[in-house]
């Protein structure tokens, strides 16, 4: 098939290469990186109806402006795929707006990171059956065997990816806490060796564990890293949806709040806790150097 990709960053660029390796004809466009064409107009001109444009740009305003610009350039029967981490509510809205112009919209949750070019990408797509079938050769070229799923109507792809990323938060936090406890033990545990053993036959073996073991091989004490972790927004959306739907997510919620805590050098809340412990029990406190 022939398609265009807008956004050639760490994932978009590798997806373009993988699709070409699988025999598809891909025209790439990027505002900040070398690309096949210099404008969206040139990208559209290089495609043939039904024109398929896959967007791999950051969620939010970048996706909003890109989809709006494409809508002005495309015609009835064409397709826009959003493969970024957009909020599923935005995807439902975009699908409805584009439908009124005869343009199909697919929200595709994509997982695989920088390793997707080699290993394939897990793709979770939302949209109509007809459009999914049109794009199936593209999805199956990107994904490893059984790594593509049509998960439901518009919005379902990005909702599924949101939950996927929430689970990812919880898994990473569990590995982090286990690592810290192993290191804190007085028994002198060989932590890298223990984690490497977990890779073989353990019920917690996983790709995330493989990545942790690889990181420890390069830096056994992770001494070059600061204990600070951003959140991309998907974890927040997952927790917000859990609150809306009344679904308990204690592990994922705790993992999200742990990331917030990682950004505090001196927690205001913990200052209050320290003051209260001193007040009711006379417990020792740690004072700042500045009086």
C-alpha positions in Angstrom: 0.0 0.0 0.0 1.0 3.7 -0.3 0.6 6.0 2.6 2.1 9.1 4.2 3.5 9.5 7.7 3.6 12.9 9.5 6.1 13.0 12.3 9.5 11.2 12.0 10.6 11.1 15.5 11.8 8.1 17.5 8.8 6.0 16.7 7.5 7.6 13.5 10.8 7.4 11.7 11.3 3.7 12.6 7.7 2.9 11.6 8.4 4.4 8.2 11.5 2.2 7.8 9.7 -1.0 9.0 6.8 -0.4 6.5 9.2 0.1 3.7 11.1 -3.1 4.6 7.7 -4.9 4.5 7.1 -3.6 0.9 4.9 -0.6 1.4 5.5 2.7 -0.3 5.7 5.4 2.4 6.1 9.2 2.0 7.5 10.9 5.1 7.0 14.5 6.3 8.5 16.2 9.3 8.8 19.8 10.3 12.1 19.3 12.1 13.8 16.3 10.5 14.9 15.4 7.0 12.0 14.0 5.1 10.7 13.1 1.6 8.6 16.3 1.2 8.8 19.8 2.7 5.1 20.5 3.3 1.8 18.8 4.1 0.6 19.9 0.7 3.4 18.1 -1.0 2.7 15.0 1.1 -0.9 14.9 0.0 0.0 15.5 -3.6 2.4 12.5 -3.5 -0.5 10.1 -2.5 -3.3 8.6 -4.5 -6.9 8.2 -3.5 -7.9 6.9 -1.1 -5.1 8.8 0.6 -3.9 7.4 3.9 -2.0 9.7 6.3 -0.6 8.3 9.6 0.1 11.0 12.2 2.9 10.4 14.7 3.1 13.7 16.5 2.8 14.6 20.2 -0.7 14.5 21.7 -2.5 17.8 22.3 -2.1 20.9 20.2 0.4 19.3 17.8 -2.1 16.6 16.9 -5.0 19.0 16.9 -3.3 21.4 14.4 -2.0 18.5 12.2 -5.4 16.8 11.9 -7.1 20.2 11.2 -4.6 21.0 8.5 -5.0 17.6 6.9 -8.8 17.8 7.0 -8.5 20.9 4.8 -6.3 19.1 2.3 -8.0 15.7 2.1 -11.2 14.7 0.4 -14.1 12.3 1.1 -12.9 8.7 1.2 -9.4 9.6 2.5 -8.2 8.3 5.9 -6.3 9.9 8.9 -4.7 7.6 11.5 -3.6 9.1 14.8 -0.9 6.8 16.2 0.1 9.2 19.0 -1.0 9.0 22.7 -4.1 11.2 22.3 -6.8 11.3 24.9 -9.6 9.0 23.7 -12.2 11.8 24.1 -10.3 13.9 21.6 -10.3 10.9 19.2 -14.0 10.4 19.5 -14.5 14.1 18.7 -12.1 14.1 15.8 -13.8 11.0 14.3 -17.2 12.7 14.4 -15.9 15.9 12.9 -14.1 14.2 10.1 -17.0 11.9 9.4 -19.1 14.9 8.4 -16.6 15.6 5.7 -16.4 12.0 4.5 -12.9 11.5 5.9 -12.4 8.3 8.0 -10.5 8.5 11.2 -8.7 5.7 13.1 -7.2 6.0 16.6 -4.3 3.6 16.9 -2.6 3.0 20.2 1.0 2.0 19.4 3.4 0.3 21.8 6.9 -0.8 21.1 9.1 2.2 21.7 12.5 2.4 20.0 12.6 -1.4 19.6 9.5 -1.6 17.4 11.4 -1.4 14.1 13.1 -4.7 14.9 10.5 -6.4 17.1 7.3 -5.0 15.7 4.7 -2.7 17.3 1.7 -3.7 19.3 -1.2 -1.9 17.6 -4.6 -1.3 19.2 -7.0 0.4 16.7 -10.4 2.0 17.1 -12.7 2.8 14.2 -15.1 1.3 11.6 -14.8 -2.2 10.4 -14.6 -1.0 6.8 -11.6 1.3 7.4 -9.8 -1.2 9.5 -10.0 -3.7 6.7 -8.7 -1.2 4.3 -5.7 -0.5 6.5 -5.1 -4.1 7.7 -2.0 -4.7 5.5 -0.4 -1.7 7.2 -1.3 -2.8 10.7 -0.1 -6.3 10.1 3.2 -5.1 8.6 3.8 -2.9 11.7 2.9 -5.6 14.2 4.5 -8.9 15.1 2.2 -12.0 14.6 -1.0 -11.5 16.6 0.2 -8.1 17.7 -2.6 -6.1 16.0 -6.2 -5.9 17.4 -9.3 -4.0 16.3 -10.5 -3.2 19.8 -13.7 -1.3 19.1 -15.2 1.9 17.7 -13.6 5.3 17.5 -11.8 6.1 20.8 -11.4 2.5 21.8 -7.8 2.3 20.4 -6.6 5.2 22.5 -8.6 4.2 25.6 -6.9 0.7 25.4 -3.5 2.3 25.0 -4.2 4.6 28.0 -5.0 1.5 30.2 -1.9 -0.2 28.7 0.3 2.7 29.8 -1.3 2.7 33.2 -0.4 -0.9 33.7 3.1 0.0 32.6 3.3 2.5 35.4 2.4 -0.1 37.9 4.9 -2.7 36.6 7.8 -0.2 36.5 7.0 1.0 40.0 6.9 -2.6 41.3 10.3 -3.4 39.8 11.7 -0.2 41.2 10.5 -0.9 44.7 11.7 -4.5 44.6 15.1 -3.3 43.5 15.3 -0.7 46.3 14.4 -3.3 48.9 17.0 -5.8 47.7 19.6 -3.1 47.9 18.5 -2.0 51.4 19.0 -5.5 52.8 21.8 -6.1 55.3 22.6 -9.5 53.6 24.8 -8.1 50.9 22.6 -9.4 48.1 24.0 -9.4 44.6 21.1 -7.5 43.1 22.1 -7.6 39.4 22.7 -11.3 39.7 19.3 -11.8 41.4 17.4 -9.9 38.7 19.3 -11.7 36.0 18.2 -15.0 37.5 14.6 -13.8 37.4 14.8 -13.6 33.6 14.9 -17.4 33.5 11.7 -19.2 34.5 10.5 -16.6 37.0 6.8 -15.6 37.0 8.0 -11.9 36.8 10.2 -12.4 33.7 9.3 -9.7 31.2 10.7 -7.3 28.7 10.8 -4.6 31.4 12.9 -6.9 33.5 15.2 -7.5 30.6 15.6 -3.7 30.2 16.4 -3.3 33.9 19.0 -6.1 33.8 20.6 -4.4 30.8 20.7 -1.1 32.6 22.3 -2.7 35.6 25.0 -4.3 33.4 26.0 -0.8 32.3 25.7 0.8 35.7 25.2 -1.7 38.6 24.1 1.0 41.1 22.4 3.3 38.6 24.7 5.9 40.0 24.4 8.2 36.9 20.7 8.5 37.2 18.6 10.9 39.3 15.5 9.4 41.0 13.2 11.6 39.0 10.4 10.4 36.6 8.1 12.4 34.4 4.6 11.2 33.5 3.4 11.6 29.9 -0.2 12.1 30.9 -1.5 8.6 30.1 -1.2 7.5 33.7 -3.2 10.5 34.9 -5.9 9.8 32.4 -6.1 6.2 33.5 -6.6 7.2 37.1 -9.2 9.8 36.1 -11.2 7.3 34.1 -11.0 4.9 37.0 -12.5 7.5 39.3 -15.2 8.3 36.7 -16.2 4.7 36.3 -15.7 3.7 39.9 -13.0 1.1 39.2 -10.4 0.6 42.0 -6.8 1.0 40.7 -4.7 1.1 43.9 -1.5 -0.1 42.2 -1.6 2.2 39.2 -2.7 5.2 41.3 0.1 4.7 43.7 2.6 4.4 40.8 1.4 7.7 39.4 1.7 9.4 42.8 5.2 8.0 43.3 6.2 9.8 40.1 4.9 13.0 41.5 6.9 12.4 44.7 10.0 11.8 42.7 10.0 15.5 41.7 10.1 16.9 45.2 13.5 17.7 46.7 11.8 18.7 50.0 8.2 17.7 50.4 5.9 20.2 52.0 3.6 17.4 53.1 6.4 15.6 54.8 7.3 18.8 56.7 3.8 18.8 58.1 4.1 15.1 59.0 7.5 15.8 60.8 6.0 18.7 62.7 3.0 16.7 63.8 5.2 13.7 64.9 7.3 16.1 67.0 4.2 17.8 68.4 2.3 14.7 69.7 5.2 12.4 70.4 8.3 14.4 70.7 9.9 12.5 67.8 13.2 13.8 66.5 13.1 16.0 63.4 15.7 17.0 60.9 16.1 20.8 60.7 17.3 22.7 57.6 20.6 24.5 57.8 18.9 27.9 57.5 17.4 29.0 60.8 
